[in-house]
Amino acid sequence: MADTPEQIWDQARKLLLDRIDPDQFERWIAPIQPAMTGDALELAVPNPFYLRWIKERYLRQIERCLEESGWAGVVGLVVGSKPTPAAPPPKRQDKPPKASERMEPRAAPVQEWDSGLNPHLTFDRYVTGPSNLLATSAARAVAQQPGTLYNPLFICGPVGMGKTHLISALGNQIKANFPTFRVLYVGAETFFNELVQAIRNNTTFEFKQKYRQMDVLLLDDVHLFPGREGMQQEFFHTFNALYEGKKQIIISSDRYPQELDRLEDRIRSRFAWGLVADVKPAEYETRLAILTRKVDEDQVVIPLEVLKFIALNIKSSVRELEGAYTRVHAHMKILSITPTIEDAKTWLEDILPRDSDPVSVRQIQKVVADYYQVRMNDLVSASRKKRITQPRQVAMFLAKELTRESYPDIGQEFGGRNHATVIHSIRVVQGRIKEDSAFGAEIEQLRQMIIGR
């Protein structure tokens, strides 16, 4: 068995890395700092949001890995200042490749260049999940070896999925890794407008020089590119010049290359030369992680059940999800209150799904009854036996979180109980979740079962 908390934790981290997605590991596990307090191993996390997330998602895995590493004592989670990891994370380091493995930068530093990139759109602020894993992994790989891997890199997906953030993060990372490279981010409409202006002003030579001297060109929203033959011809030659010079080309679109009907076949075929990676609508876990990241960045207190409510109901796009968060944040700041689910329902009423609730109270009752091995009739009965009251309280809690029913309406679904009983039940469950991580895991499991995951 290792002697120091750092050695104990280092062994456990190596096991965790094999069991957790690398991006999730870097986001949630890497910042943890171990320390010994008496006979307990304390794991310090940056803030209460990390602590809550680790408790709900990873605590059991952490305890299991520590046990396999030889630790048989108590494990505790505490909030501390964001630490530097106790030891280098057991994964490959994102170092720029050797000169022999990448395209050569200019020998002398270039003049200051306006890349058009938003410096705040980085990989650190981009949440990775199953819906965008391929695109994110490809982007990170290209950032290490631009011009040699996946050229061109074509990122596609519906509007509002975070494509602009992803390609901007790639551009910013290339700039950090290769300071002498000329990197340019431009929207397809801007490219078109600049070309029109160059033709009018008889400055097409300067236009060609500007784009063809780039080491990295990031072209956003290529689906907006016009169908004019002359415009497409100039883009075709620019693409060829960059590609033949082993310069990196990164493109985003709301559809696959073969679906870009306004573009010539020869352009569409070139888009598919490298790698086409799609970004799909974010699943529940990723949506919740995005909201948690926003709360963390803004250093505000929004209860986890409110974030879960937003994540469950705002599914169409990341852009709309962040817009819903911004609205809740603004209301709570103006009113100086900690929001509840009821507040969120009121503030987001015009953008919440109107067709139907994600689930019904009856569906929740059935899942909870099956889980705790009681009858649905027991949940609506007058019984006060503990084996009945706990499932009933859990069902009420989930009904309030996952449906748009009011307290009185929920009470009616549980044998005509009044709203005060529903409120009391919800508070009991909330208190147990805070005190008992195992119970919290049960609630999360039920939640996933109910929403059909």
C-alpha positions, -999 to 999 in steps of 0.1 A, spaced: 0 0 0 12 35 -8 24 57 21 14 92 11 -21 105 1 -5 116 -32 7 81 -40 -26 65 -30 -45 90 -51 -21 86 -81 -27 48 -82 -65 53 -80 -64 80 -107 -47 55 -131 -75 31 -126 -101 58 -130 -86 69 -163 -93 35 -177 -129 36 -167 -139 72 -174 -140 91 -207 -107 111 -210 -124 145 -214 -146 138 -184 -116 127 -164 -97 159 -172 -128 180 -163 -139 164 -131 -111 141 -117 -79 158 -126 -85 189 -104 -89 168 -72 -62 173 -45 -57 146 -19 -48 152 17 -47 132 49 -68 143 79 -64 120 108 -72 85 95 -93 99 66 -83 105 30 -98 139 21 -103 148 -16 -104 185 -21 -125 199 -50 -126 235 -63 -161 244 -54 -195 231 -41 -207 224 -77 -177 200 -82 -184 184 -49 -221 178 -57 -213 165 -92 -185 142 -80 -208 128 -53 -236 120 -77 -216 107 -106 -182 94 -95 -179 89 -58 -187 51 -59 -161 46 -87 -135 67 -68 -141 46 -36 -138 14 -56 -106 24 -73 -91 36 -39 -100 2 -24 -83 -16 -53 -53 6 -48 -50 -6 -12 -68 21 7 -92 7 34 -99 39 53 -125 66 52 -128 88 21 -142 123 23 -150 151 -1 -142 187 9 -143 221 -9 -111 239 -12 -94 263 -35 -89 249 -70 -56 230 -68 -29 219 -91 -32 181 -96 -10 163 -70 9 146 -98 8 149 -136 -24 133 -150 -17 98 -162 -24 106 -198 -5 119 -228 4 155 -227 -8 180 -253 26 191 -264 33 204 -299 47 177 -321 83 176 -332 93 197 -361 97 166 -383 61 157 -377 44 190 -385 44 216 -412 72 241 -408 64 276 -395 82 307 -408 117 311 -396 111 346 -384 82 357 -362 54 372 -382 38 406 -376 7 407 -353 -22 392 -371 -59 395 -365 -71 360 -366 -108 368 -362 -110 343 -334 -129 348 -302 -102 341 -275 -128 330 -250 -139 300 -272 -114 274 -260 -113 236 -255 -114 242 -217 -148 258 -220 -162 233 -244 -181 204 -228 -175 170 -245 -201 142 -246 -211 113 -268 -229 137 -292 -197 156 -301 -169 131 -291 -157 123 -326 -156 159 -337 -139 171 -305 -113 143 -306 -106 151 -343 -102 188 -335 -78 181 -307 -57 159 -329 -56 185 -357 -45 211 -331 -13 190 -326 -5 183 -362 -22 209 -385 -19 202 -422 -11 165 -417 -41 150 -400 -77 152 -413 -73 179 -439 -98 193 -445 -116 188 -412 -154 192 -419 -176 197 -389 -213 195 -395 -245 195 -375 -278 214 -369 -279 250 -360 -269 259 -324 -250 227 -316 -217 245 -308 -198 241 -341 -185 277 -340 -172 272 -305 -155 239 -315 -137 252 -346 -128 284 -327 -113 264 -299 -93 245 -325 -80 277 -340 -71 291 -306 -52 259 -297 -32 260 -330 -23 296 -322 -11 286 -288 9 256 -301 23 273 -331 27 310 -324 42 318 -358 13 303 -378 -11 326 -396 -46 315 -385 -77 330 -399 -113 325 -389 -139 338 -413 -176 333 -420 -187 321 -455 -207 353 -459 -177 375 -450 -155 356 -475 -181 362 -502 -185 399 -493 -148 405 -493 -145 389 -527 -173 410 -541 -156 441 -527 -122 430 -542 -137 426 -576 -154 461 -574 -121 477 -563 -99 457 -586 -80 443 -557 -85 406 -563 -47 400 -562 -46 413 -526 -76 392 -518 -59 360 -531 -27 368 -513 -46 373 -480 -62 339 -480 -36 319 -498 -8 328 -474 -27 314 -444 -13 284 -425 -48 276 -411 -81 287 -426 -113 282 -406 -144 288 -427 -176 289 -407 -212 282 -420 -201 272 -455 -238 263 -463 -244 300 -466 -219 302 -495 -237 316 -526 -242 296 -558 -225 320 -581 -200 303 -604 -174 330 -603 -174 331 -565 -172 293 -562 -143 292 -587 -122 316 -566 -129 295 -535 -120 264 -554 -86 278 -563 -80 291 -528 -89 257 -514 -65 239 -538 -37 264 -531 -40 258 -493 -44 220 -496 -14 216 -520 7 237 -497 -2 214 -468 -21 242 -450 -49 232 -426 -85 238 -438 -113 236 -412 -149 240 -424 -183 240 -406 -217 235 -420 -253 227 -409 -253 197 -433 -231 170 -448 -209 179 -479 -231 159 -503 -261 179 -491 -247 213 -501 -267 215 -533 -256 251 -542 -219 241 -544 -202 225 -574 -195 188 -573 -158 194 -574 -160 215 -542 -182 190 -524 -159 162 -532 -129 180 -518 -147 187 -485 -149 149 -481 -111 144 -487 -102 146 -450 -126 138 -422 -163 146 -419 -174 146 -382 -209 155 -371 -221 172 -339 -255 158 -328 -280 173 -304 -266 170 -269 -279 142 -247 -292 149 -211 -258 144 -194 -240 168 -217 -267 194 -214 -265 192 -176 -227 194 -178 -230 225 -199 -253 242 -174 -230 231 -145 -200 246 -163 -219 279 -168 -228 281 -131 -192 273 -122 -179 301 -145 -204 326 -133 -199 316 -96 -236 317 -88 -258 294 -68 -286 277 -88 -299 245 -72 -290 213 -90 -327 203 -94 -333 235 -113 -304 228 -136 -317 193 -142 -352 207 -150 -337 230 -176 -315 202 -191 -345 178 -192 -368 203 -210 -345 224 -233 -333 198 -259 -333 215 -293 -298 231 -292 -270 242 -270 -276 278 -280 -312 276 -267 -300 258 -236 -275 286 -228 -302 311 -236 -325 295 -210 -297 295 -184 -290 332 -191 -327 340 -186 -328 322 -152 -295 338 -142 -308 373 -150 -341 368 -131 -324 355 -100 -299 383 -101 -325 410 -105 -348 396 -79 -319 385 -55 -334 351 -49 -323 315 -52 -345 300 -80 -368 270 -76 -382 247 -103 -414 267 -100 -395 299 -108 -378 283 -137 -411 271 -151 -425 307 -149 -395 324 -164 -391 299 -192 -428 294 -199 -426 306 -235 -398 282 -245 -407 251 -226 -422 222 -246 -460 228 -250 -470 196 -266 -468 174 -235 -448 169 -204 -417 147 -208 -435 122 -185 -467 119 -165 -472 116 -128 -486 81 -134 -455 70 -153 -434 82 -124 -455 63 -99 -451 31 -120 -413 34 -122 -409 42 -85 -433 15 -75 -414 -11 -95 -381 1 -83 -390 -2 -46 -412 -33 -51 -444 -18 -39 -478 -16 -56 -489 16 -73 -520 16 -52 -498 17 -21 -484 51 -33 -519 67 -33 -531 49 -2 -533 62 34 -506 39 46 -478 54 68 -455 24 68 -419 34 61 -416 10 32 -445 30 16 -439 65 27 -403 67 13 -413 56 -22 -443 80 -21 -421 109 -11 -396 100 -39 -424 98 -64 -437 132 -54 -402 147 -56 -397 134 -91 -432 144 -102 -424 180 -92 -390 179 -110 -400 161 -142 -435 174 -148 -452 208 -149 -479 199 -124 -485 222 -94 -482 211 -58 -520 207 -55 -522 187 -87 -495 164 -76 -513 159 -43 -544 149 -61 -525 122 -80 -514 108 -47 -547 100 -31 -559 136 -27 -532 148 -4 -529 186 1 -501 208 -13 -484 211 22 -478 173 22 -463 174 -12 -439 203 -2 -429 184 30 -422 152 10 -400 171 -15 -380 187 13 -375 154 30 -361 139 -2 -339 170 -8 -325 167 27 -317 130 23 -300 136 -11 -276 161 6 -268 138 35 -267 104 18 -248 100 -15 -261 64 -20 -297 77 -18 -288 105 -42 -275 78 -66 -309 60 -63 -327 92 -72 -304 98 -102 -310 62 -114 -347 66 -111 -345 99 -130 -327 82 -159 -352 53 -159 -381 77 -161 -368 99 -189 -361 68 -209 -323 67 -209 
